[in-house]
Amino acid sequence: MNTTRRHFLSKLSLGIGSVALGSLLIPDLFKGGGELDSDALMAGLPHFAPKAKRVIYLFQNGAPSQLDLFDYKPMLNKMHGQDLPESIRGGQRLTGMTANQAKFPLAGSVFSFKQHGKSGAWMSELLPHMASIADDLCIIKTLNTEAINHDPALTFFQTGAQVGNRPSMGAWLSYGLGSENQNLPGFCVLLSRGKGNGQGVYSKLWTNGFLDSVHQGVQFSSGENPVLYLNDPDGMDRTQRRNMLDKLAALNEGTYNEFGDPEITAKVQQYEMAFRMQTAVPQITDMSKEPESIVKMYGPECLVPGTYAANCLLARKLSEQGVRFVQLYHQGWDSHGGLPNEIKGQCMDVDQASAALVTDLKQRGLLDETLVIWGGEFGRTNYCQGTLTKDNYGRDHHPRAFTVWMAGGGIKPGVVYGETDEFGYNIAKDPVHVHDFHATILNQLGLDHEKLIYKHQGRRYRLTDVAGKLVKGIIA
Amino acid sequence: MRRFFSDWKGLAFNLAFFLNVLLVFLLLFESRFQVPFWMQALGRMHPLVLHFPLVALILYSIWVFVVEKPDSTRWNAEVAESLLIIGALTAAIAAFSGFVLSKEDGYESGTLLWHKWLGVAISLLSIGWYASRKYLTPWKIPSKIVAAAFLLILFIGGHLGGNLTHGEDFLISPLGPSETAGTQVALEDAEVYEHLVKPVLEQKCLSCHNEEKSKGNLQMQTQALLLKGGKNGALWDTTKADLGLLISRVHLPLDDKKHMPPRGKVQLTEEEVVLLAAWVKGGSRFDQKVSALSPQNPVYAYAQNVLGGGRVEEQYDFTAADPEDVKKLTTSYRLIRPLSAESPALFVNFYNSANFKSEEIEALAPLKTQIVSMDLSKMPVKDADLKSLAQFPELRRLILNFTDVTGASLSELKKLTHLKELSLSGTAVKAADVKALETFPSLKKVYIWSTALSNDELAALKKGQKIAFETGFRSDTVVLPLTPPMIENENQIIKKNALISMKHQIPQTVIRYTIDGTEPDSLASPAYTKPFALDKNTTLKARAFRQGWYGSKKIEKRFFIAGIHIDSARLEKPADRRYAGKGGTTLIDEVKSENEQNSGKWLGYNEDFQGYLYFNKPVEASKITLSMLRNLGGSIFPPTKIEVWGGADEKSLKLLKTLNPEMPAKDIPGVETMLFEATFAPQQLSCIKLVAKSLAKLPAWHPGKGNKAWVFVDEVFVN
């Protein structure tokens, strides 16, 4: 018996499971649990006809201030400098950064707001480009989360749990739906950094967790080699590489036959995909063929590798080529102090390119099947952190209500969903919890969030854990 | 104790008898009976208690069934008798508690009536059976008939009770077709009354206002009956502020006797109340469509929540393809997949243009009756290939973005009677070809962005009603500033006559530059065409210009010509811990630091700086340049005095030159690199000593007045 205990047991359970327990157990429980034949990359079909096939998530890392961008609260300007009433705060826990503040003076936004589009969505002067596509956006003002600090909040948004090591949303989608393009990974990650106060991102955010490693996010970097270790070493040509891979595959097959470890097949597939990526990736990352109208649309920075604009353009190209989930992170939104100045720079970075991405997908006829999401891990407080002056303030973390927008992918365009109270502190109507947000995203991709299950170490896991309900009001 | 046990059956019988009499009495005067609140708890124990008589009586009946002879063991008969009396007593308790429970609100229906009478019957009959057990010998036929009847009554009574608590179809629903999948109506087709109002009335009102039971003389099943109203008159009256009976009743406080639905019944949700009020206010129309309402209307919002998110799938009338075929035809560069797990329809995506051949389309022929969507964007699809594409009669969506299609053979696609969406962006199609698309039978949407079509031609096309043309983002009127050009030389210290190169990400953008310190502009400054050489320390300034764009911001870089190679260096004292650089090497590594004292490429001293430079072989030198930092705000000042010493070794140094830099008289904002040049008569040197004295006391105008100033050094050039 040349097999490990774990594989012996899982094989045994498969055998018994399929024969004896069969219909008594949850259907599909074993699908993907251990079984990973050559179809792994093909496995998974939507549970029902999907509205969206792909997701581009423009993550604004550090948490942008909803009160200076989307959630217009004239009350804060009126009460500028007065203390946040305790009845509004309602004992909400605060971060260590402002918990010891003697006062919580309300800070009205210094930026002017206007209504845009048919929906009359309020947006501040910092976002002229997003404002121009207001009728394509579904602005949700009532996202709320359970975490109050960056790491747990980010992890919660990405994986549905505040602790690490659960699969990221992109990994779940790759697992549930597979990759469309066999020459590219199903889940790609692009990073950029603004000039504002930044917070780190780390590879645990795009982990496959306990799912097979084929579902892990692949980070594209801005340097000469967008995907590290993809190029052949000097002196090795493609035929040699092919021969080497063939020999290696033969050896691996032998080992697989001996041990039956599914990770071996996964490995072989990853080698094969890497081989195909060697030709596919340079085609994708070559921006020189983009027409000038596209450059003008995203702004000229889109040709400077590593910028947010360049990542938006790259995201469109990857998505167009069938990458299931493209995850962008733009750092620098953590404005604890000097917010008016910092947020200006951040908006300069992202406003035009974010809007351009939506418009570009639309003109390609891809917006219907691509879900674009823009937002951070939480919002920012209505009261000032540090010293409040007439035109300068900082804002602390605020998990109770913040704004995220979505576009395309069968989400209703031109809608503002949910309302916060006059202070922008609590939700007045239609809350959307992170679990609900996840459930809705999965639904748009044709997946029932209660059925996308993976069993690991005796427990069944979902992206939405044991919660989540569809936000029907935003589904077209 | 013994006596009690010997007679417990008598006790139980008496108790059961008493309960039955009480029950009959209560039934006779049911209409006058009111449940005292303390008794409610007893009533609610009904679902618990009822299981005892069920089990006991079923067991006893079965025993009666199976027992054969009079000489069965005594033991059997005694146990059986105990079962019967336990059954009779608990049946009486269950019936009594059930009666109490039935008096609570919310249990008025035919089912309940049947359940109640059966329960009472079981209670009475079981005690009767116990009383007459002596006459009904269990092994005779009459007994068996009684037992069978009992089993039947128990089953029916129990089942009805189950229906009451779990709902009518609780048992069989898992066996039948699952839920009402597919029956949900799409938001666009929904009617306000039929799909929103009616379901609410059915769920929350109809149980009391129906044909059988019409409380207040009101029935609500049909439109006509709703219009008729009840004994208090019409249901609605939009001339009144409270909109009439229906709406005012649902708004009354819960304790109000007239509140509807009555207390104890399932209440309307807040959203449902809003819906009903809005519907009545809007004229309580029965034919209105949801899609005709404005999105601000509360009825619309309600519809979105109830009907939105529906999965309205297109129904296809063809059968699914053989999965084996699909698998066989799928390659790494040609993806074929069903739209969803249940759908027979397939979509096809092509990837990697280098691998594409026309045969790839033809090879899909076995699946031609299932493929509904094909994405060929960026593939070298030729006009001739459209003929093969016309062979796929089920195509709904065809993406030909950025292909080699010229439009000449687009008419081939007219055969595709289902084709709804066609994308021709980035192709060489002409206006006439596109115009002809209007004759296609089902075509609804066409993408012609990034084609050679003029604005006038596009405007003319957009006038047509049949097809929506997506013309995309037009860049002609948008003017943006360019990004600055990029200077490709990374190091600021270059060899004499080394080439300087620049580039811009947008090809054919003009870069104009100056090397004489003047500001570059779009007219006078030379345009960069090829790399150029620098032979002295120079500040390069450049901007990018391009037709249709604003000029870029200026980029500026200072270049230093490397001096004679210095073999080693030594610092008299190490620099401050925070600004220690790489020790002496920092001075001679030919790396110029940016103007940032924390870069790790500066040596910072809060005292005098003193360092030595060594040459393995004597060199002829006449000039020494010291690169230092000025950041007055950060207390980094120019040195008060620079001394340059030289000689054959450390012991024979002579003072070659002294510089006395000017001290700033007021604050100069910003951070800048200063170069101090010390020239002297040419001579052979093997060792050089440099001293830079720091300002002992910051001047009075400085916030840190009186403190010692800093000096920062990063590089030395010897010429």
Interface residues (C-beta under 8 A of the other chain):
Chain A: M42 L45 P46 H47 F48 A49 P50 E180 N181 Q182 N183 R276 T279 A280 Q283 M287 S288 P291 E292 S293 V295 K296 M297 G299 P300 E301 L303 V304 E320 Q321 G322 A356 T359 D360 K362 Q363 R364 G365 K412 V415 N443 G446 L470 K472 G473 I474 I475 A476
Chain B: P295 A301 Q304 N305 V306 G308 G309 R311 E313 E314 T330 S332 Y333 L335 R337 P338 L339 S340 A341 E342 S343 N349 Y351 N352 A354 S377 I399 N401 E421 S423 S425 K445 Y447 W449 S450 E470 T471 G472 F473 R474 S475 V478 L480 P481 L482 T483 Q505 I506 P507 G548 W549
